Amino acid sequence: MKGWMGKIKALSLLGFLALILSGCGKENLTALVPKGYGAEVSMDLIILTTVVMLVVFAVVMAIFIFVLIRFRKKKGQEDFIPKQVEGNHTLETVWTVIPILLLIIIAIPTVLATFDLADETEASDSINIDVTGYQFWWHFDYQGEDFQTSQDIYIPVGEKVYFNMLSSDVIHYFWVPSLSGKLDVNPENENTFYIEAYEEGVYWGKCAEFCGPSHSLMDFKVIVVSKEEYEQWVADMKNVDPDEEPESAVAVEGKELFQENNCMGCHAIGSSPVQTGPNLTNFGNRETLAGVEDLDKDTLVKWLLDPEEIKPGNKMTDNYPALNKEDAEKIAEYLLQLKHTDITSESAEN
């Protein structure tokens, strides 16, 4: 008895820990609190499949317990052989038809939702963003607006925004759990779907397809603001002057070092189509570095000196001249002053 009690206690403890840990995570990185049309559709499908599975589980357990009690071996009937049902057409028909019906119940809403979220009939009258997945970052090109950005996407609340997605290398998976479901980002064929956010806020996105050593660090943000703030943000981004002089003398030196080390060969500021590396327009207003680290000067200097330590397998490592700490601090000072608009993630959070 003691052995069984120990196992029950251990299982109870593991179950309690699993329940507690299931509540860990970011508030805006969950599919269970939908804040957009696609996420709401996904949640409805989750509820539907969960209900179906619970009903199946309850019925199977009820039959199992009934059979266990009703047909248990009884004293004096040790050699009794119950009636055999092998080849019973009625039973075989029942346990074949029921799974088919359950599959239909789940499949029809799933297929309808898939076609609904991929519907492009309103794309020509909506905002379109071309998304390119790289190891291990995201590039965004706003169609018809003549500017690009990376890592942070700004969209207006309550409007359909279409994402046209391609990969530059391996297969990635675009996923913003609170706003919509997942979709493959392939190297050859373009996939399109839309996001319609219900509330302003900052929503975390993930790559949900293993794509290399820093797959788990391939994060991005969708920043949902009011329509007026979005229009102001677009106007500010279109008017970025990459040659604008920084305010501080240290940042001016940083800009010169940035150019001398040919950083502009991979990174763009403004509407340049260069996208070998992430676009740095409005870099100083971002909250994260490389998608995962809090953006501050110390972390940025650490990245410039050794990006491999923060994001293993990235394409920047060993592809630029080695920097000393003093030069890295000056470049960091310059990059942190790249603030081209007053519309930031704080605008959405507030």
N, C-alpha and C positions, 0 to 999 in steps of 0.2 A: 504493500500500500504506500509506503514511504517513497518508493521509486516513482510510482504513478503521480503522487502528489507533487514531487519535485518537478516532473515534466510539465504538469499542469501550471504550476507557478511560473516556470520558465517561459512557457508559451504565453501566459497572461502578461508577463512583463514585456515580452517582445511585441505583443499586440498593442500594449499601451504606448511603448516607445514609437512604434510605427504610426500610431494615431497622432502623437505629439509632433513627430518629425514631418508629417504630412501637412502641417500648418506652417512650415518654414518656407521662406522664399520671398520674392519681391511682390508687392501689392499689385503692380501693373505688369506682372509676368505670370499670369495664370489664365487658363481657359475656363475656369469655374466662375469667374466674375466678368461676364461679357460686357464690353463697353462699345461694341460695334455690331453692325448687322451680321457680318460673317461669323463673328464669335457667338452671336446669339443663335444663329442657325446651327453651328457646331454643338452648342450646349443642348439644344433641343434633340439633336441626334444622340448625344451622350446619354441624356435622360431616357430616350426611347430604348436604346440598346441595354441600358442598365435595368430598366423595368422588365424587358423581355428576359434577360438573364436571371433576374431575381425570381420571376414567375417560374421559369424552367427549373431553377434550383429548388424552389419550394415544392413543386410537384414531384420532382425526382426524390427528394428527401421524404416526402409524405408516403410515396409508393414504397420506398426502401424500408421505412419504419414499419409500415403495414405488413409487408412481406416478412420482415424480420420477426415480428410478433406472431402473425397469423400462421406462418409455416415453419416455425421453429421446431427443432427435433424434440419429440415428447418421449417421456419415459414409457418403455414398452414398445416403441415404434422405431427402434434403432435401425432395423432392416427395411423400413417402409420406403418405397420409391414413389414419389408423387407423380401425378399425371404429366407426361411430357408434351410440350407445346411446339416442338420443332416442326417447321413446315406449316404452321398455322397462318393461313393467308390473311386473316383478319388482323392479327397482331402485326405481321410484317407490313401490311398496308398502313396501319396506324402509325408505327414508328418510322415509316418512310415519309408519309404525307405531312406529319406535324413539323419536322425540321424544314421541309420545303416551304410550308406556310410561314414559319418564323423567319426564314431567310427572305421571303418576299416582303414581310412586314418591315424588315430592316433595310432591305435593298432599295425599295422604291423611293422612300424619302431621301436616302443617301444620294441616289442618282439624280433626283430632282434638284437637290441642294447643290450638287456639283455643277450641273448645267446653269443653275441660277447664278452662282458666284462667278462663273466664267462668261456670263452674258456680256457682250461688247456693244449692244445696240445703242447705248448712250455714251460710248467712248468719245465720239467726235465732238460732243458738246460738253465734255468734262475735262478735268485736269488729267494729263497723262505724264507719267514719270517713267523713263527708261532706267531700269535697274540692271547693273552689271555686278556679278559676284566675283570676287577675287580671293585668293588665299592671302590674308584672311580678313578682308574688309569689303565694304560695299560702296559702290559709286552710283550717284543719282543724277540724271540729266532731265531737267524739266523741259518737255517738248514745247517749242514755240516761245520760250522765255529767254533763250540765249544765256543761260548760266548753268553751272553744275555745282554739286556739293557732294560730300562724302559723310558717311556714318550717321548724320542726323537728317531726318526727313521732316519737313514742315508741311502740314496739310490743314485745310479749313475744316471746322466741325460741321457735321450735317450734310456734307457733300460727297458724292462718289468720286473717288480718285483711283484711276486705273494705273496698274503697274505692269509694264511690259518687261519681262525678265529674261536675261541671258547670262551665261557664265563665260568667263574668259579662259577658264582652265578646266577644273573638274566639276562634278555635279554638286551644287549647293541646294539648300532648302530654305526658302524665305518664310518666316513664321513670326507673326506678332500675336501671341496667344489671346490677349485681351481684346483684340480688334478683329481678327479673322483666322481662318485655318491656314494650313501649310500648302505650299506649292513648290514643285521642283524648279530649280534654276539650272537649265541644261546648257552645254556648250554649243549646241547646234540649233535646236528648235526653240522658238520664243514662246513662252507661256504668259498668259495675261489673266489677271483677275482684279477685282476692285475692293477697296476698303471704304467703308462709310462709318465714321466715328460718331458716336452719340454724344460724347462729353469731351470737353477740353481736358488736356492733361498730357503727361509724358508717359509713353508706353514703350516697354522694352521689347526688342525683337531679337531673334536667335536664328542661327543657321542650324537646321535640324537634320542635316545629312553629314555623316562623318566625312571630312574633306582634307584631313591632314593633322599634323601634331597640335595645331592651335585651333582646331575646330570648335572646342568649347569656349574659346575666347573671341569668336567671330560675332560679337554683339553689335547692335545698332539701336537707334531710338526713333520712334515716330512721335513727333511733337505736334499735338492738335491744338490749334489756336482759333480764335474767332475769325470770321470772314474778313473783317476790317484789318485785324492784325496780320492775317495772311497776305492780304494785298499790299500792306505796308512792307512786309518782309520781302516779297517778290520785288517791289520797286527798289528797295535798298540793295538787294543782291544783284540786280541788273545794273546798278550804278557804281559798282565796286571799281576803284582805281588801284590796280596792282602796284603802281609806281608811287602811291601816296607815301610821304615821308612819315616815319613814326614820331611820336612826341618826345621820347627821351633820347639822350645821346647814346646810351648803351644800346637801345633798340636800333638806332641808326647803324651802329657798328655791327649789330647782329644781322641786319638786312644785307649789309655788304658781305659779311661772311657767308650768308645764305646763298648769295649770288656767286661768290668766288668758288664755293664748293660745288657749284653746278646743281644745287638742290632743285632749281627750276626745271631741270631736265626730266624730273619725275613728278614733281608736285606743281600744281597750278594754283594761282590766286586770281579770282575773277572768272571770266568767261572762256579762258583758254581750254581747248579740247584735250590737252594733255591729261592722261589718266593712268600713267604707269604706276603712280603712287596716289594715295588719297588726296583729293582736292582740299586745299587749306583755307579756302574762303570762309571767313567768319570763325576761324579756328579758336580764337580767344574766348568765344561765347559758349564753347562746348563744355560739358561737364565731365566728360571722360576722355582719356587718352587711349588710343588703340582699341577703343570700344569697351575697355574693362577697368582701367585704372582711373582713379580720381585725378582730374587735370589740375596740376599745380606746377610751379617752377621746378621743384626738386625732382618730381617724377618725370617731367619732360627732359631735364638734363640727364637723368638716368637712362631714359629711352635713347637720347641722341648718342650717348657714350656706348651703350650696349643694348640695342633693341631685342636681341635674341633672349636676353634674360627675362623680358616681360612677355614677349610673344614668340615662342620657338617656331622656327621654320618660315618666318616672314621673309619677304623678298628684299627688304631694305638692308638686312645684315650683310656687311662686307661689300656693299655696292656703292659706297661713298667714302671720301677721304677720312681717315681717322681724325677725331677731334680731341683736343685737350679740354679739360673741364672749364677753363676760362672762356674759350670760344663757344663751348656748348651752352654756357650760361647766357652769353650775349645773344646767341641765336634763339634761345628759349624766351628771352625778354622780348625779342622782336615778334615771335610767333604769338605770344600771349597778348600782344597789343593788336592783333588782327581781329578787331571787333567792328563789323561793318553794319550792324543794325542794333536797334534797341529792343527788337522782338527776340526774346530768348526763351529757353525752357521755363524760366521763372514766370514768364507771361502766361504760359499754359497752366502751370501749377497754381497760380494765384487766381 
